[in-house]
Amino acid sequence: MWSVVLVLLLLAAPDLSAHGVSAADRAFMERGGLMAFLYLGAKHMVTGYDHLLFLVGVIFFLYRLKDVGTYVTLFAVGHSVTLLFGVLSGVHVNAYLVDAVIGLSVVYKGLDNLGAFRRWFSVQPNTRAAVLIFGFVHGFGLATKLQDFALPRPGLVAKIVAFNVGVEIGQFLALGAILIAMAYWRRTAAFERQAFVSNVVLMTCGFVLFGYQMSGYVLE
């Protein structure tokens, strides 16, 4: 099941920008108030395939809700800190390079789930620290796009906070759907057989995202 979903995302990746915002949403954000930012933040997370791929990888082998909550909270904290810092401080980072690292974050989770680090290098990265660090990167990815908007300075802090709250609401909704689907899938006899292939596809999606963004960086 998840292999099919990941393949579809893989095929769609070349036609998408990891944090692309439509012209209509951009205009809505530039003119809108707090509710507009809240809505667009939630929409970004629900439709942000790079974030969803990473979250799927993070929770793939987490069976206890307590563990899921811990890792998702770490990701949310990292994502929130750099989103707010990047936009409000005006620190600029190349969007293509940030999104390329986001692609590598998906590769990392696929490799980690496959046990590649232990098998190849006899080491196991600190998974909690990795999720937090990659959360920082994902937040910067969104910040690079918001920096391109003509957002008025008055009330900007409240609007960015509202956007971030929307992102977390969207993450909660997306995570709920993913957990329901994963719970159903894990009850099937095919899960153990399909888990390896699904993580290989997940890793492949990450490499495609990385290559696509690096191509954009070189050709820009």
C-alpha positions as CSV (number, residue, x, y, z in Angstrom):
1,M,0.0,0.0,0.0
2,W,2.6,2.6,1.1
3,S,4.8,1.5,-1.7
4,V,2.2,2.6,-4.2
5,V,1.8,6.0,-2.4
6,L,5.5,6.6,-2.3
7,V,5.9,5.7,-6.0
8,L,3.2,8.2,-6.9
9,L,5.0,10.9,-4.9
10,L,8.2,9.9,-6.6
11,L,6.7,10.3,-10.1
12,A,5.1,13.6,-9.1
13,A,8.3,15.1,-7.6
14,P,9.9,16.5,-10.8
15,D,6.8,18.6,-11.4
16,L,6.7,20.1,-8.0
17,S,8.7,22.5,-5.8
18,A,9.1,21.3,-2.3
19,H,7.6,24.4,-0.8
20,G,5.8,25.8,-3.8
21,V,3.0,28.3,-3.2
22,S,0.5,29.0,-5.9
23,A,-0.1,32.6,-7.2
24,A,-3.5,32.6,-5.6
25,D,-2.2,31.5,-2.2
26,R,0.6,34.0,-2.4
27,A,-1.8,36.9,-3.1
28,F,-4.1,35.6,-0.3
29,M,-1.2,35.6,2.1
30,E,0.1,39.0,1.1
31,R,-3.3,40.6,1.6
32,G,-4.8,38.3,4.3
33,G,-5.1,38.5,8.0
34,L,-4.4,35.9,10.8
35,M,-7.0,33.4,9.6
36,A,-5.5,33.4,6.1
37,F,-2.1,32.6,7.5
38,L,-3.5,29.9,9.8
39,Y,-5.3,28.3,6.8
40,L,-2.3,28.5,4.5
41,G,0.0,27.0,7.2
42,A,-2.3,24.0,7.6
43,K,-2.6,23.7,3.8
44,H,1.1,23.7,3.4
45,M,1.7,20.9,5.8
46,V,-1.1,18.7,4.5
47,T,0.1,19.1,0.9
48,G,3.8,19.2,1.7
49,Y,4.9,15.9,0.3
50,D,8.5,16.3,1.6
51,H,7.3,16.8,5.1
52,L,4.9,13.8,4.8
53,L,7.6,11.5,3.4
54,F,9.8,12.4,6.3
55,L,7.0,11.9,8.9
56,V,6.2,8.5,7.3
57,G,9.8,7.5,7.7
58,V,9.9,8.7,11.3
59,I,6.9,6.8,12.5
60,F,7.3,3.8,10.3
61,F,8.5,1.5,13.1
62,L,7.0,3.4,16.1
63,Y,4.2,1.4,17.7
64,R,3.6,3.3,20.9
65,L,1.7,6.6,20.8
66,K,4.2,8.0,23.4
67,D,7.1,7.4,21.1
68,V,5.2,8.9,18.2
69,G,4.4,12.0,20.3
70,T,8.1,12.4,21.3
71,Y,9.5,12.3,17.8
72,V,6.7,14.4,16.2
73,T,7.2,17.0,19.0
74,L,10.9,17.2,18.3
75,F,10.2,17.7,14.6
76,A,7.6,20.3,15.4
77,V,9.9,22.2,17.7
78,G,12.7,22.2,15.1
79,H,10.3,23.2,12.4
80,S,8.8,26.1,14.4
81,V,12.1,27.5,15.6
82,T,13.7,28.0,12.2
83,L,10.5,29.0,10.5
84,L,10.0,31.9,13.0
85,F,13.7,32.7,13.1
86,G,14.3,32.6,9.4
87,V,11.4,34.9,8.5
88,L,11.6,37.4,11.4
89,S,15.4,37.7,11.4
90,G,15.7,38.0,7.6
91,V,18.5,35.4,7.5
92,H,18.5,34.1,3.9
93,V,19.5,30.6,2.8
94,N,19.4,29.3,-0.7
95,A,16.1,27.6,-1.1
96,Y,17.4,24.9,-3.5
97,L,20.1,23.9,-1.1
98,V,17.8,23.8,1.9
99,D,15.3,21.7,-0.1
100,A,18.1,19.4,-1.2
101,V,19.0,18.7,2.4
102,I,15.3,18.0,3.1
103,G,15.5,15.4,0.4
104,L,18.5,13.9,2.2
105,S,16.5,13.8,5.4
106,V,14.0,11.4,3.7
107,V,17.0,9.3,2.5
108,Y,18.3,9.2,6.1
109,K,15.0,7.9,7.5
110,G,14.8,5.3,4.8
111,L,18.4,4.1,5.5
112,D,17.8,4.2,9.2
113,N,14.6,2.1,9.0
114,L,16.5,-0.4,6.9
115,G,19.2,-0.7,9.6
116,A,21.9,0.5,7.1
117,F,24.0,2.5,9.5
118,R,24.4,-0.4,11.9
119,R,25.1,-2.9,9.1
120,W,27.4,-0.7,7.1
121,F,29.2,1.4,9.7
122,S,28.5,-0.4,13.0
123,V,27.1,2.9,14.4
124,Q,23.5,4.1,15.1
125,P,22.9,7.8,14.8
126,N,20.9,9.3,17.7
127,T,17.5,9.2,16.1
128,R,15.9,11.9,18.4
129,A,18.7,14.3,17.7
130,A,18.5,13.6,14.0
131,V,14.7,14.3,13.9
132,L,15.2,17.6,15.7
133,I,18.1,18.7,13.5
134,F,16.2,17.8,10.3
135,G,13.2,19.6,11.8
136,F,15.4,22.8,11.8
137,V,16.1,22.2,8.1
138,H,12.5,21.7,7.2
139,G,11.5,24.9,9.0
140,F,14.2,26.8,7.0
141,G,12.8,25.4,3.8
142,L,9.5,27.1,4.4
143,A,11.1,30.3,5.7
144,T,13.0,30.7,2.4
145,K,9.7,30.8,0.5
146,L,8.0,33.2,2.9
147,Q,10.9,35.6,2.6
148,D,10.0,36.1,-1.1
149,F,6.6,37.4,-0.2
150,A,5.8,41.1,0.1
151,L,4.6,40.7,3.7
152,P,3.9,44.0,5.5
153,R,6.0,44.5,8.6
154,P,3.0,45.7,10.8
155,G,1.6,42.6,12.5
156,L,4.1,40.3,10.9
157,V,5.1,38.5,14.1
158,A,1.4,37.6,14.8
159,K,0.9,36.4,11.2
160,I,4.0,34.2,11.2
161,V,2.9,32.7,14.5
162,A,-0.5,32.1,13.1
163,F,1.0,30.4,10.0
164,N,3.1,28.2,12.3
165,V,0.1,27.2,14.3
166,G,-1.6,26.3,11.1
167,V,1.4,24.2,10.1
168,E,1.2,22.3,13.4
169,I,-2.6,21.8,12.9
170,G,-2.0,20.5,9.4
171,Q,0.7,18.2,10.8
172,F,-1.7,16.8,13.4
173,L,-4.3,16.1,10.8
174,A,-1.9,14.5,8.4
175,L,-0.3,12.5,11.2
176,G,-3.7,11.2,12.3
177,A,-4.5,9.9,8.8
178,I,-1.0,8.4,8.4
179,L,-1.3,6.6,11.8
180,I,-4.7,5.2,10.9
181,A,-3.4,3.8,7.6
182,M,-0.3,2.5,9.3
183,A,-2.3,0.7,12.0
184,Y,-4.4,-1.0,9.4
185,W,-1.4,-1.9,7.3
186,R,0.5,-3.4,10.3
187,R,-2.3,-5.8,10.9
188,T,-1.9,-7.4,7.5
189,A,0.3,-10.4,6.9
190,A,2.0,-8.5,4.1
191,F,3.5,-5.7,6.3
192,E,6.8,-7.3,7.1
193,R,7.3,-8.3,3.5
194,Q,6.4,-4.9,2.2
195,A,8.2,-2.8,4.8
196,F,11.7,-3.3,3.3
197,V,10.5,-2.4,-0.2
198,S,8.6,0.6,1.1
199,N,11.7,2.0,2.8
200,V,13.7,1.5,-0.3
201,V,11.1,3.5,-2.3
202,L,11.1,6.1,0.5
203,M,14.9,6.4,0.2
204,T,14.6,6.6,-3.6
205,C,12.1,9.4,-3.3
206,G,14.5,11.3,-1.1
207,F,17.3,10.9,-3.7
208,V,15.0,12.2,-6.4
209,L,14.1,15.2,-4.4
210,F,17.8,15.9,-3.7
211,G,18.7,15.5,-7.4
212,Y,15.8,17.7,-8.5
213,Q,16.7,20.5,-6.1
214,M,20.4,20.4,-6.9
215,S,19.6,20.6,-10.6
216,G,17.6,23.7,-9.9
217,Y,20.5,25.2,-7.9
218,V,23.0,24.5,-10.7
219,L,20.7,25.8,-13.5
220,E,19.5,28.9,-11.6
